[in-house]
Amino acid sequence: MVDRVKTKLKDPAAKERLKTAVGTVTKADLQSRSTVKRLLGLACKALDEKLTDAQKENVIRFVLDQKLDPNNPLHLIKMWNLFR
């Protein structure tokens, strides 16, 4: 799954669709299960990626466990390195 997403993100159009879909998120957004679930749905739609319920749950749990702050440059670098 990660390899498919990496490949899709190399396409500038897909990358822009994803940026537009998730927009500007806050630390509180990334610590709210319902918001992360909604953002995941938007991201899947933007990248035309189908996930099973188990995969969705794993992604949601991963994002929540990371305690990400989108205003912290180190957190952003850490996450972008996963998809390079």
N, C-alpha and C positions, 0 to 999 in steps of 0.2 A: 504494500500500500504506500509506504513512504517513497519508494522508488518511482511509482506512478505519479505521485504528487510532485516529486522533484522534477520529473520530466515535463509535466504540465506547466510548472512554474517557470520553466526556461522560455516558454512562449510569452512574449511581452503582452499580448492581448489578454491572455489568461491571467497573468500577474495583475494587470490593471483591473480586470473584473473582480478578482479577489480583494484587492485594495478597496475598491468601491463597495463591495458587499459587506466587508467587516467595518469599514469606515474608521471612525476614531473610537477606540474603546478605552475604558478607564480600568484602574486596578480593581475597583468594585465590580465592574462588569466581568472581569476574568476570575472573580472569586464567587460569583453567583452561578449556581448549577443551571438554572433556567436560562440565563443569558448566554452561557457558554454553549448550551444545547442549541439555542436559536442561532448563534454565530456559526456553529458547526454546520447546521442545516444550510445557511446562506453560503458558506464556503464550499460545501459539497455541490450545491446548485451552480455556483460560479465556475467550478472546475469540472462539472459534469462527472462527478465521482459518486459511485454508489457504495454505501457502507452497510454492513450488517448491524443489527442492534448491538451485538457484542463489541464490534469495532467502535461504534459510536460511544458506547459506555467507556471503553478503554481510553479513547481520546479525551472525553470529558474528564475522567478521573485524572489523566496525565496533566491536563491544563490546570485543574484545580490544585493538584499536588505541587505544581511548580511555584505557586504563589507569585505569579508574574505581575510586574508593574511596567506598563508600556511607556512610562516616563523615565524609566531607569535604563540608560544605554547598555549597561552590562547584561540586563535581562534580554534586551532586544538582540544583542550580538549572540547570546547563547541560543536563542530560538532560531535566528536566521542560519546559524551554523548547522543546525539539524537538517536544514533543507538546501544546503549548498551542494 
